[in-house]
Each structure stands twice: as C-alpha cells, then as structure tokens.
Amino acid sequence: MDNNNPIEVTKDKSLIIENGSKIAVIGGGPSGSFFAYFALDFAERMGIEIQIDIYEAKNFHVAGPAGCNHCGGIVSESLVQALSAEGIVLPSNVIRRGIKSYTMHMEQGTTVIETPLREQRIASMFRGFGPLGADDVDSVSFDNYLLQLCEKKGVSLIYEKVIDLERTEVGIDVQTKTNSVSYDLVIGSVGLNPRSFSFFKKITPAFIPPETTKTYICEFKLGHELINQYFGNSMHVFLLNLKNIKFGALIPKGHYVTLVLLGNQIDKEIVDSFLNSDAVKKCFPKEIDIREISPCQCFPSINVKNARYAFSDRVVLIGDSASSKLYKNGIGAAYITAKAAAKAAIFNGVSESDFQKYYQPACTRLNRDNSIGKLIFMVTTIIQKSAVLKRGIFSMVVKEQQKETDKRRMSSVLWDTFTGSAPYTDILMRVLHPATLISLITNTIKGIFNLNNSKNDK
Ligand SMILES: Cc1cc2nc3c(=O)[nH]c(=O)nc-3n(C[C@H](O)[C@H](O)[C@H](O)COP(=O)(O)OP(=O)(O)OC[C@H]3O[C@@H](n4cnc5c(N)ncnc54)[C@H](O)[C@@H]3O)c2cc1C
C-alpha cells in the first residue's frame, strides 16, 4: 500500500466492491440496466466476480400502462453512436422507425429540416410492449431489450416491487412482499416514483428528490400505410403560440404516431388547444377523428430540476432519480449517470465520499448544462410568441435547406434543440456565433419589409 496516499490508508475495506459483493438495482428502466451492464463490465476488467439483482415492478411484455415507462421514445443520434461504441447496437425489432428529418410547423408555415450529418439517424421505439391493444409480437420494447442484455451478462431479474429499504451494520436490506435480502450496494434507478423516493430518503436522509412537472403523451393508431403517406420518416415538431407548451411533437412509430407535449403543468385544456390547432389537424387525414383512434394517453411527470445529495454510504441514485437532461434525451442522461456511478462504485468504492468525488461531477455537468437549457427554452418561449422572429427563423431555415452546405447554422441549432443530441452549452455557442445572429437579423428585417410591402400592395 502507498502510505503517502491518505485515501488508500483510510479506505474502509467494507466500503469497496470485491469478489462476492452483492448489488441491488431498484428499477429496471434504462438507468438501472445501463448501471448493471457497465458494473459487470468494469468488475470483469478488475478480475472480480460480483452478483447484481435488478428489481423491476413492471412487466414490459404487457401492452398499455402496466408495461410502459411513459416516454416519447426517441433515441438521439449521439446516444445511438455512444451505445454502439459500447457494444449495444439497437436491433431492428426494437427500432420502430429511423427518423431522417424533422418537419417544423409554425403559424408562418411548414418546412423540413434534414439531419445535419446525412449518415446520422435517430431511432423511435416503444419503452414498453406498446399502447393498449398492441399485438405486434415480433417487436421488442427498448427497456426489455436492455434487461435481456443484462440477463445475458449474468444479472438476475427479479420482477417484484421493492417496498422498503433498511440500513443495517453490514449492508442494506432490500424488502419486497415476499423476501428481504441484504446487499453491499443499492442503486436507486426508480425514475420519478415518489413512494420509492420515500424509502431512499430513509437510508439517505440528506437526499432531496428532483422537481417535476406534468407532461402529456398519447398514441394514435393510424396503420403503416397512412403513416407512410402522412408522416414518412419525419418527426413533426410544433413551435406554436400556445399557452404552457414549450414543445409539441408527433413521432411515427410502427402502426402508431406518438404525441408528446412538454411544458408547464400540461392539462386537458392545453392538450385540446394543441389538437384543435390548424397546424396539427393538417398532419392527419381529414376524414379521421384522431380522438377515436387513440387507445392510450397519460400525463407523466418529467424531471425539471436535479435531485440533491443523491448518495450516501452504499447507496447511489441515478438517471431521472438524480440528474437528467432538461426536456430532452433523458435516456442519454440515464446512460451518463449510470456509467459514472458504475465506474465510481467498482473502481473507487461505495462510500459517500467516493460518490461525491467520482460520481457527482457527472451530475454537476448535466445540471450546469440544464441551466443553459433553461435559458434556451426561455428564449424559445419568447420566439414562440413573436410572429416577427418566427418569420425570420422560418425564412432562414427554408434558405439553408435549399443549399448543399455544411453551414446550416439555424437548422442544426433547431435539430439539436429538438433531439437533445448536443449539450445546451454547445447549442448556445452556435446561436451566439456572429454568422447566425447576422443571418437571423437580416432575415427578420427582410421579413418585416416584405410584410409591409404586401400590406401596401393590398
Ligand atoms: C413525456 C415524456 C417524453 C419523453 N421523451 C423522451 C424521449 O423521446 N427520449 C428520451 O431520451 N427521453 C425522453 N423522456 C425522458 C425519459 O423517459 C427518462 O429520462 C428515462 O426514462 C429515465 O430513465 P430511468 O431509468 O432513470 O427511469 P425510468 O425509465 O422511469 O425507470 C424507472 C423504473 O423503476 C421502476 N421502479 C420504480 N420504483 C420501483 C420499486 N419500488 N420497485 C421496483 N421497481 C421500481 C419503474 O417501474 C421503472 O421501470 C421523456 C419523458 C417524458 C415524461
């Protein structure tokens, strides 16, 4: 042992992961599966054998809410690439459609934004088996695919709800209705479940759960033929001047189109205002009443402010339960936090100070980027309300899309804002680039002139 290294000297041997250590992962969503996947990988590199049990309350083989982790189901291109570099290549029965473009709708018109780098693709998928009544037996849910991947690596899947956690002298007891098992480390990957937070708070008293707001998801069953005709491989996004809505999207997926509304406390009245807008109605066949082809809808919570003190000795919370990415790419954030926690636990230790030193920085980076994200969404809200600015942006994007150039500045800013593919800080830097600002100002002024001229002509 190196006696000059104070960390090595004072390290409590019981707070490290070694041969035979047992880890419980509470929650088999993406963050839980990513943690288990990487922890086993890292343990193998360290030459130690560990046991990991994932506890999951839902059954992802069942259609409807009982087997669904409510989500838009978009995997950003940056995550598709990161996962494939880790050896996780999403198979074709998980991907319900490869998204090649965005169709942007404003009151000022509709334009298509192509993927900035042509070889990049976004995947749309279902987190569960599918909406109520879904019968596509050949398809696999994303969450189930990740769990199966973990099972193949040696993880035990326990399909039971955890009802309590108890700290003991030698570890942490994980309790279900039928059993109580002691573990050396417990991972909180429980999403935004308030009841599960309450027992994590018991063993991690300083933990402050994340803040949330209500969103809306709904599925429309249109069938392949109509989806090909009306949506193709394009995700439709809406920048409309509607109260409380920061972002609305229609995502084609297998036989279905998923509607996602993000904003502040979305309720039925806000949903109706969106569905009744001309821009949305135009996306569907006239003869179809979309409310009659909607088997599933829900108002799930989304993480809008990170948790604090999401770890203590032998406990660490990850994914939505700790830090996510504001409004976008929550699965990408689950991957980042899960991998950071696995690295800290296996290579460094499972004490509070290990997680503070080796895990918290990953969360802090996400949290800082979200502060910039908040600023970007504030500006987006102003833009949504301003016909003049929207006309400027619209004309800039239309012109960029007609050019065969890599410098589609506004298009790439919008693409990354919609997909969550790039950090918000990166997006802000591109918005503030003099060339973007000059082009936006020029297009906005031209728009005002053209409008005045056409008014005078009348
Ligand atoms: C409307 C909406 C749209 C979204 N769209 C996208 C998108 O398109 N792309 C994207 O990347 N992200 C999107 N997100 C965010 C994304 O859904 C989350 O960030 C992501 O699911 C977080 O993964 P997680 O594993 O941390 O939590 P979750 O996916 O919530 O998984 C938590 C799991 O824990 C289980 N669990 C909880 N308590 C217990 C217990 N006591 N015992 C056993 N099991 C338990 C739950 O059953 C669940 O399976 C969206 C979110 C919302 C609300």
Ligand as a Chemical Component Dictionary entry (heavy atoms), coordinates in Angstrom:
data_LIG
# 
_chem_comp.id                   LIG 
_chem_comp.type                 NON-POLYMER 
_chem_comp.pdbx_formal_charge   0 
_chem_comp.three_letter_code    LIG 
# 
loop_
_chem_comp_atom.comp_id 
_chem_comp_atom.atom_id 
_chem_comp_atom.alt_atom_id 
_chem_comp_atom.type_symbol 
_chem_comp_atom.charge 
_chem_comp_atom.model_Cartn_x 
_chem_comp_atom.model_Cartn_y 
_chem_comp_atom.model_Cartn_z 
_chem_comp_atom.pdbx_ordinal 
LIG C1  C1  C 0 -43.462 12.983 -21.938 1  
LIG C2  C2  C 0 -42.040 12.495 -21.901 2  
LIG C3  C3  C 0 -41.364 12.261 -23.075 3  
LIG C4  C4  C 0 -40.040 11.840 -23.047 4  
LIG N1  N1  N 0 -39.422 11.597 -24.230 5  
LIG C5  C5  C 0 -38.150 11.173 -24.237 6  
LIG C6  C6  C 0 -37.505 10.857 -25.464 7  
LIG O1  O1  O 0 -38.115 10.904 -26.538 8  
LIG N2  N2  N 0 -36.204 10.463 -25.429 9  
LIG C7  C7  C 0 -35.511 10.370 -24.248 10 
LIG O2  O2  O 0 -34.318 10.050 -24.280 11 
LIG N3  N3  N 0 -36.113 10.633 -23.063 12 
LIG C8  C8  C 0 -37.405 11.018 -23.023 13 
LIG N4  N4  N 0 -38.034 11.245 -21.826 14 
LIG C9  C9  C 0 -37.270 11.079 -20.577 15 
LIG C10 C10 C 0 -37.087 9.587  -20.248 16 
LIG O3  O3  O 0 -38.325 8.936  -20.258 17 
LIG C11 C11 C 0 -36.434 9.424  -18.874 18 
LIG O4  O4  O 0 -35.381 10.332 -18.711 19 
LIG C12 C12 C 0 -35.880 7.997  -18.693 20 
LIG O5  O5  O 0 -36.930 7.079  -18.748 21 
LIG C13 C13 C 0 -35.170 7.861  -17.355 22 
LIG O6  O6  O 0 -34.795 6.522  -17.167 23 
LIG P1  P1  P 0 -34.693 5.924  -15.691 24 
LIG O7  O7  O 0 -34.225 4.529  -15.847 25 
LIG O8  O8  O 0 -33.928 6.848  -14.829 26 
LIG O9  O9  O 0 -36.195 5.941  -15.111 27 
LIG P2  P2  P 0 -37.478 5.184  -15.638 28 
LIG O10 O10 O 0 -37.428 4.974  -17.089 29 
LIG O11 O11 O 0 -38.640 5.922  -15.075 30 
LIG O12 O12 O 0 -37.399 3.742  -14.950 31 
LIG C14 C14 C 0 -37.637 3.582  -13.571 32 
LIG C15 C15 C 0 -38.030 2.126  -13.342 33 
LIG O13 O13 O 0 -38.047 1.860  -11.943 34 
LIG C16 C16 C 0 -39.140 1.007  -11.658 35 
LIG N5  N5  N 0 -39.446 1.180  -10.230 36 
LIG C17 C17 C 0 -39.744 2.328  -9.578  37 
LIG N6  N6  N 0 -39.937 2.075  -8.265  38 
LIG C18 C18 C 0 -39.753 0.729  -8.106  39 
LIG C19 C19 C 0 -39.819 -0.132 -6.971  40 
LIG N7  N7  N 0 -40.116 0.326  -5.752  41 
LIG N8  N8  N 0 -39.575 -1.460 -7.158  42 
LIG C20 C20 C 0 -39.261 -1.955 -8.396  43 
LIG N9  N9  N 0 -39.200 -1.177 -9.494  44 
LIG C21 C21 C 0 -39.433 0.160  -9.348  45 
LIG C22 C22 C 0 -40.239 1.513  -12.593 46 
LIG O14 O14 O 0 -41.236 0.519  -12.802 47 
LIG C23 C23 C 0 -39.437 1.810  -13.856 48 
LIG O15 O15 O 0 -39.376 0.706  -14.713 49 
LIG C24 C24 C 0 -39.378 11.649 -21.816 50 
LIG C25 C25 C 0 -40.057 11.853 -20.624 51 
LIG C26 C26 C 0 -41.386 12.261 -20.652 52 
LIG C27 C27 C 0 -42.131 12.444 -19.366 53 
# 
loop_
_chem_comp_bond.comp_id 
_chem_comp_bond.atom_id_1 
_chem_comp_bond.atom_id_2 
_chem_comp_bond.value_order 
_chem_comp_bond.pdbx_ordinal 
LIG C1  C2  SING 1  
LIG C2  C3  SING 2  
LIG C2  C26 DOUB 3  
LIG C3  C4  DOUB 4  
LIG C4  N1  SING 5  
LIG C4  C24 SING 6  
LIG N1  C5  DOUB 7  
LIG C5  C6  SING 8  
LIG C5  C8  SING 9  
LIG C6  O1  DOUB 10 
LIG C6  N2  SING 11 
LIG N2  C7  SING 12 
LIG C7  O2  DOUB 13 
LIG C7  N3  SING 14 
LIG N3  C8  DOUB 15 
LIG C8  N4  SING 16 
LIG N4  C9  SING 17 
LIG N4  C24 SING 18 
LIG C9  C10 SING 19 
LIG C10 O3  SING 20 
LIG C10 C11 SING 21 
LIG C11 O4  SING 22 
LIG C11 C12 SING 23 
LIG C12 O5  SING 24 
LIG C12 C13 SING 25 
LIG C13 O6  SING 26 
LIG O6  P1  SING 27 
LIG P1  O7  DOUB 28 
LIG P1  O8  SING 29 
LIG P1  O9  SING 30 
LIG O9  P2  SING 31 
LIG P2  O10 DOUB 32 
LIG P2  O11 SING 33 
LIG P2  O12 SING 34 
LIG O12 C14 SING 35 
LIG C14 C15 SING 36 
LIG C15 O13 SING 37 
LIG C15 C23 SING 38 
LIG O13 C16 SING 39 
LIG C16 N5  SING 40 
LIG C16 C22 SING 41 
LIG N5  C17 SING 42 
LIG N5  C21 SING 43 
LIG C17 N6  DOUB 44 
LIG N6  C18 SING 45 
LIG C18 C19 SING 46 
LIG C18 C21 DOUB 47 
LIG C19 N7  SING 48 
LIG C19 N8  DOUB 49 
LIG N8  C20 SING 50 
LIG C20 N9  DOUB 51 
LIG N9  C21 SING 52 
LIG C22 O14 SING 53 
LIG C22 C23 SING 54 
LIG C23 O15 SING 55 
LIG C24 C25 DOUB 56 
LIG C25 C26 SING 57 
LIG C26 C27 SING 58 
# 
